[in-house]
Amino acid sequence: MSSLPPPTNPYKIIEFYFIRYFCTVLLILGTFGNTLNICIFTRSKLRSVSCSWYFLAATCENFIALYVGCLTRLLSTFDVNPRTTLSASIYCKFRSYFTYGNLSASMWLIIGACMDRWASSSSNVRIRSIGEIKIAKRIILSIICIMHLIYDPMLYCYDGFFFFLTYSFLPCCLMLIFGLLTIHNVRTSRRRIAQTNNIQNNRKTSVQMTVMLLVQVICSIMISLPISLQSMYNVLTRNYYKSQQQQQLERFLNILFITTTFMNSAISFYIFTLTGKTFRGELKKFLCCKVTINSVVS
């Protein structure tokens, strides 16, 4: 594979090497982590918790976003691009559609998980019914369909403000709201009388899933904050005169911040491993099972 010669513009030089090496690291970590996420969340113990279905769906969306958005950016540094104007136009539109559509769907699935944890920890029976697995599956399907439908205009044009609303501003606000409500419910539930061992064990798994989710929410908000601020700045200053140097700087920052958002598509496995005891236990069982099978086969 041939490589493009490094550019001479300082911004372009940083952008070139940042995309090449940062995207390479993200693809390696993301491929490994997302593959294991799928293997772990499809195991029977975690499959019985509704929140796991949101994590599983978000992982699938992250996989697509990582390869459509991150891999294509990496390949562009090796001069792997469509050669004709028409094919380049179609390629860019579809890449934008699937990249931003899947990134946004992943964020809204995490919001769905936040809502699920809030509902499951509620003392209200009707609200708790939202946390049932059959309801979770319907919500997941609805989120994926809606996010890809509303991003259909991306096939024709890119709207930075729309991406700001659907990926950054609204998701971060809703994550924060449902996260705080979940913390309140969990604290309240601790004051209730202890029930049977089986229910207590299920509750421990549920609480661990909540902790995993809250840490991911914090990381998602922190990773999304730079592009959120950049998008807000672009919207507020779109009618102002900007020098060529300022435009170059803004374009450079925009590319850097959009590229860093792919961290959300690559790090969830490592967050879950660090924060979830049950997740680590299922991971150990899965890896030990694979080692045992390989030993028997060999």
N, C-alpha and C positions, 0 to 999 in steps of 0.2 A: 504494500500500500504506500503510495507516494505521499509526501508531506508538503504542505504549503510552506514557503519560506516565511519566517517571522516578519510581521509588518514593521514599519519604521515609526509610525505615530506612537507616542508614549502610551496613550490610552489603549490603542489597538494591541500593543505588545503585551500589556498586563492582561487584557481581555483574552488574547490568544492563548497564553500559557495558563491562565486561570481556568478557562473552559477545558483545555486539554487535560490537565492533571486533576482538577477538582471533579470533573465529570467522570473521569476514569475511576477515581476512588469511590464516588457515589454509586456507580454501576456495579462495582465489585461488592461493596457492602450491601447495597440494595438487593442485588440478585440473591446473595447468600441469605440475608435476613428475611426477605419476603418469602422465599421458598420455604424456610423453616417456619415462618408464621403460618403459612397455609397448612403445613404438616401438623403443627401443634393445635391450631384452632379447629381442625377437623377431627380431633380425637374426642372420644365419647364424653370424657369428664367435662371438658370446656364447651363442647357442643350443647350441653344441657343448660348453659347460661346464655340468656338472650344477647347480652353484650358482646359475646364472642362472635356472633353472626355479623355484627357491625364491624368489628375488627377484621374479620375474614373478608368481607366485601370491600372495606377500605384498602386492605392489602392488595386485592386484585386490581382495584383502580390505580393504586400506586405503582404496581408493576407496569401497567400500560403507560402511565404518565412518564415513568422513568425511562422506558425504552423509546417511546415516541418523542419525548421532549429532550431528555438528557443525552441519549445515544446519538440522535441526529445532530445535536450541537457538537458533540465530540467528533463525529465523522466530518463535520464541516471544516475542522482544523486540518484534516487530511485531504481536503479538496474533493470530498465525496458529496457532490451536489448535482441536481438535475442540470442538464446542459442547455435546454431550450427555454425560451421565455414562457411558453405556455405550460410546460411541465413544471417549471419552477414555481409558477403562480399557483397551480393546482396543489403542488407539494406543500407550499407554505401555508395555504388555507387549511388543508387537511391536518397538517402538523399542529397548527394553532388550535384547531377545533378539538382534536383529541388530547392535546397537551393540557389546555386550560379547562376543557370540559371534565377530564379525569381528575385533575388537581382539585377543582372545585367540588366534584362529586365526593372525593375522598374527605375533604374538609366537612362537608355536610353530613357525611356518614358518621364522622366523629361527633358532630352535633347530635345526631340521632342516638349515638351511644350515650352522650351526656343526658339526653332526655330519658333514655332507658334507665340509667342509673338513678336519676332523680325519681322516676316513677316507681322503680323497684324498691327504693328506700322510703317511700311514702307510707304513712299510716292509713291513708285513704284507700279502701279496697278498689274503688273504680279507677283511681289513678294507677294503682299497682297493676291493673290488668293491661296497661300499655306495655309493661315489661314482659308480657308473655311472648314466647318464641314465634308463634304464628303471626302475632301482630308485628313483631320485629321484622319478619321476612317481608311483610307487605310494605312496611315503611321503607325498608332497604330498596326494594324494587321501585317504589315510587320516587325516592330520591334520585336513583340512577337515571330513571327515565326522564324526570323533570329537568335535571341538570344538563343532560345531553340534548334535550329538546330546546331549552332556552339558549343553549350555546350554538344552535343551528345557524344564526346570523353570522357566526364566526367564519362560516364558509365563504362569506361575501366581504366582510370587513371586520377589522379589529377595533374594539371599543375599550380603551384602558379604564375608563370610569366604570364600565359594566363589570370588568374583571375585578376592580377594586371593591365594588359592592358585594359581589358573589363569592369572592375568594378571601378577601381580607377583612373588610369592615364588619359586615353582618355576621359572618362566622365567628370572628373573635368576640364580638359582643355577646352572641348567643352562648358560646362556649363558657364565657365568664359567668353569665347569669345562671345557666344550668349547673355549672360547677359549684358555685356558691350555694345554690339551693340543695344540691346533693350533699355537700358538707354539713349543712344545717340539718338535713334529714338523718344523716348518719349519726351525728352527735345526739340528736333526739332519740334515735332508736336504741342507743346504748343505755338509756335510762329504763328501758322496758325490762320486764321480767324474763330471765333466761328460759328457753324452751327445750325441746328434746335434743339429744346429741346430733341426730340426723339433720335437723333444721339448723343447729348451730354450725355444723360442718358446711352446709350449703351457704350459710350466712358468711362464714369465713372466706369461702371462694368468691362470693359476691363482693365482699369488702375489698379483697385483693384486686379484683377486676376494677373496682372503683378507684383505688389508688393508682393502678396502672393508667387508667384513663385520665385522671387529674394531672398526672405528671406529663402525659402526652399533650394534654391541652395547654399546659404551661409552655412546653417546648414549641408547640405549633404556633402559639401567639408570638413568642419571641422570634421565631424564624420568619413569620409573616409580617412582623412589625416594620422592617426596613422597606419592603415593597409597598406596604400600606401607606407609609409616610411619603414615599416617592410618588405614588399614584395620586395621593391627595395634593401634593405640591404641583404635579403636572396639571391637574384639573383646575386648581386655583390660579395658575399662572399661564394658562393656555393662550390668553389674549394679550399677554405682555410681549414686548420686543425682547428678543434674546440674541446675543452675539453668537457667532459661529463657534467660538471656544466654549461658551456656556452650553450650547446645544450638544457639543461633543461630550462635555462632562456629564450632562444629564443622560445622554444615551448610554454612556459608559456605566454609570451608576445603575441605570435601569436594567441593563443586561446582567450586571453583577448580582443585583438583588433578585431578579427573576431566576437566575441560575441557582442561587442559594436556597430558594424555596423548594428545590427538589430534595433538600435534606429531609423534608417532611415525608417524602416517598421512600426514604432509605433507612431511617433510624428507628422506626417503631419497634422492630425486633429487639434492639439493644436496650430500649427503654423498658420493654416488657420483661426482659431478662433481669435487669437490674432491680426492678420494683415489684415483680410478681413472684412470690414463693411458689404458688401453684403452677404458674407458667414454667418456672425453672424445673419443678418436679416432673412435669409432663415432658419437658425437653430432654431431661436425663433419661426418662423411660424410653422415649423415642430413639435416642442415640444408642442406648444400651441394647434395645431391640434390634436395631440395624447391625450393630457389631456382632450380636449373637447369631443373627441370620447369616451374615457373611462368613462367620467362623464355621457354621454348620455346612454351608455350601462348599467352602474350600476344604 
